Amino acid sequence: MFNEIVMPKLSEKMTEGSIISWEKVSGDQVEPGEILAVVETDGQQMTLPSFGSGFLGQLLVKPGDTVPVGTVIARMERSRGDRLEDKNRNIRKTPMEPEHAAPTPHQCNALHSSPHFAVSVHIEMEGVESLCRTFREDGVRITVNDFIIKASVVALLKFPQVNSSLGEQGAIRHSHINIGIALSLQHGAVTPVLRECSEKSLHDLARESRNLMERARKGTLTPLETTGGTFTVANLGMYGVDEYVTIVRHPEAAVLAVGAVRNAPIVAEGRVIPGRLMTATLSADHRLLDGADAGLFMAELRRLLEHPSPVLFNGK
């Protein structure tokens, strides 16, 4: 199995880019955050990081070539010797546009000027999906993403260090929780922000996020509605992506990337049974969080989603 790496959109006006140099060669083992290539657009050179681990496969664009944004420029193999001609394998694109991949120049600078790390957990989502079906039968529109946002808020209240940002004088721990919802739209990436989330119910957050996303698609958001986030949730599950790593939105401490809820075997009481699993990955700035902070937060998020309790409905 392999991932396709595409020419990223590194600025709002970028329509094409040139490969200046490949920093890795075919066959090299690559880890998240390592530099794959140097790209030039509009006279500026920027580095292109890897968003996953594996082995760099076929390089499809030569140094000096200019190609449109979205062109497949290389392939990443899960293991050495993966055959690209295997037509029976499912091809998943590596996200390479802001929040759906391409980091912005600001994000590229943040990635390479600060230490980042990622922590992933698998979450059993049958309980959440069952509640969504119950709400739908009652005529109430609540989605899995609404539960993820609400669970993130509750987990941030328990571990406020994750709800922090980096200021000129050091770490800033916020008393308010503003959740950014990363979206990738035809006219570009945008992150509308849900404000003052700590006191809002699941239904409040669902209603407000739906309104923000609808206006984001219409391009009618105000500047205030896309700034001031303290934590970001990025969901690519609707594109069939199982799991991925995304870039922290500086100056925030962390961003949560979630994939699709999928059928998978799980072990319960010593038996293997069918399950509904979702992989969630927290990317964090190591200057603000350490591994224990990220691990505790993700464990709490998993607990909240695997055992939905009244706390998800009623705020604190």
Secondary structure, 3 states (H helix, E strand, C coil): CEEEEECCCCCCCCCEEEEEEECCCCCCEECCCCEEEEEEECCEEEEEECCCCEEEEEECCCCCCEEECCCEEEEEECCCCCCCCCCCCCCEECCCEECCECCCHHHHHHHHHCCEEEEEEEEECHHHHHHHHHHHHCCCCCCHHHHHHHHHHHHHHHCHHHCEEEECCEEEECCCCCEEEEEEECCEEECCEECCHHHCCHHHHHHHHHHHHHHHHHCCCCHHHHCCCCEEEEECHHHCCCCCCCCCCCCECEEEEECCCEEEEEEECCEEEEEEEEEEEEEEECCCCCHHHHHHHHHHHHHHHHCCCHHHHHCC
